[in-house]
Amino acid sequence: VTFQVKTQWQNGDGFKIRSTGKNFQIAGQTIERRQAFTLASDFPDELGGMSKGPTVCEMCMASIASCISQTIVAYATMMGVQLDSIRIETEGDVDIRGFTGVSEKVRPGAQEFRMNIHLDSKTASKEQLEKLYELGKKFSPAMDTLTHGTTIKTIYKR
């Protein structure tokens, strides 16, 4: 599966960035979604933004939590386990000295994400819930992408 997202910034938007997507490909065949989506990211006012959306770090945390949740739902369905809810609380630390180049000793990205994963079910056993927790972490594409690295190829175009 190949997903595509177009990300744009316009002069006058401050730090607000818009990303849009619609179609994707499966085995070379284009699949058209019924509706396009748009995401907006921004910095909070206190960091020079206009608070018109979550930061990219918050979007990254939401993405990994969403992906783990979807993975758990998929495995629960395959295992015939009825879940009532999933709640994931995520927090992460970014040392601004890395992003701003003030310190070469600090990475520009998040140093750590901490996640509390809550699975609720009236009918599942403790063992089933623990198994789903482990499967969610192991098979989440976002978890794999962030923990095992992904090749990123960039091309500058004018």
Sequence and secondary structure as in RCSB ss.txt:
>XXXX:A:sequence
VTFQVKTQWQNGDGFKIRSTGKNFQIAGQTIERRQAFTLASDFPDELGGMSKGPTVCEMCMASIASCISQTIVAY
ATMMGVQLDSIRIETEGDVDIRGFTGVSEKVRPGAQEFRMNIHLDSKTASKEQLEKLYELGKKFSPAMDTLTHGT
TIKTIYKR
>XXXX:A:secstr
 EE  EEE  TTSTT EEEEE  EEETTEEE  SS EEEEE   GGGTS  SS  HHHHHHHHHHHHHHHHHHHH
HHHHT    EEEEEEEEEE HHHHTTS TTS SSEEEEEEEEEEE SSS HHHHHHHHHHHHHH HHHHHHHH  
        
